[in-house]
Amino acid sequence: MTTTPEQRPTHSAHASTPAEQRRVLAASFLGTTVEWYDFFIYGAAAALVFGPQFFPSLSATAGTLAAFSTFAVGFVARPLGGLIAGHLGDRRGRKSVLVASLLAMGAATVLIGLLPTYEQVGIWAPIGLVVLRLVQGLGVGAEWGGAVLMAVEHAPPRRRAFYGSFPQMGVPAGIVLSSVAFLVLNAAVSPDQFASWGWRIPFLLSAVLIVIGLLVRLSIHESPLFAEAAASRGRQNRRPLVQVVVQHPRELLVGTGATVAATALGYLVLVYMLAYGTTALKLPRSTMLWLTLVAAVVWLVAIAGSALLADRIGRRRVFVIGASLAAAWAFPFFLLVDSTHTAAMVVAFVVAALAIAAMAGPQAALIAEMFPVAVRYSGSSIAYQAGSVLGGGLAPIIATALYNSTASSTSVALYAMATALVSLVAVVFLPAASRPDTP
């Protein structure tokens, strides 16, 4: 495949002003933060409380697996959300899809906060949990591609990786907010109160964040590159999904593979470790939440740094550095965590966060630039969401099953290393014509 002018965005007659670019960055960051706050409070609640609340008849391990299974259900819905959003986003534009995704995600999250438990309504409680988790998955699946493309397609030349990193920074920002919410609750209420009703508060607080995110998103304009492409076509792109699958299968595979490691390692470090630390290592819940918070802050700052570096030396080079570090750090990470010494655990989490950030920073621009504007929403969404399912959605379940079958973190470390190698190989074999090696 040869690179078309569409694939490498440049200024056009529709180029946005600096003020509009700032609004777009704010909208991409705030909207994605809200979406991932919603997504991660579910992950934290699944690790800490959903087992006994919604699966009380199961053992502690089985209850945790069941709770993580409902967590994974959201990932099953994410590709569908990406497909629907990609189709609509490539036909009708990015902005309207982003507003709809935020509304769907927010409504589902608030309703989870109001959901009765198994003790109150029996089997309908876990059924309701699964249904609402599916809606969350649809919302997040629709979110990433649109937020990334609005940022990248409004970006000036040589700043696409940095602009594309703002939606990526929304992921750790959402984790920071969710961790702070649970830390405050952990200090403010007793364990019994937290299990009874305290866990609901972070879900209900999502309503405030949604209003803020919507106000910002409604204030921005459509992507200038999409507007130009639509004007030049003179009609809607009727079959973007078919077009991207038929014409860009290799890019889809590479994008999927490139997504596996960052999502898998992110969920291992920031979701699975909550359960691992409190059950296998018998550490206080507050200790694991603080470690998660520190890692997320480092991750957020490092994403911006790696994106700036990617704009200077190339997306692919920075990504390879991150994937290589992630593979090399898998075993040291668990050795340090298993020591249960606080300083050693902080080092483990910080280095892991740096590795994830080095992949996440250039990832948005790297994936978006592989596809032409006409099918970019579809291509980016399919690749990212498929990789997220294979990586992040299954990671807590696989890690829990591996540890319980081997009684050793070595098997989990091997799994973490394998995911890093998958993404490393994918990016090394990125199609030559699609390699964004130069700014």
Disulfide bonds with the S-S distance in Angstrom:
none
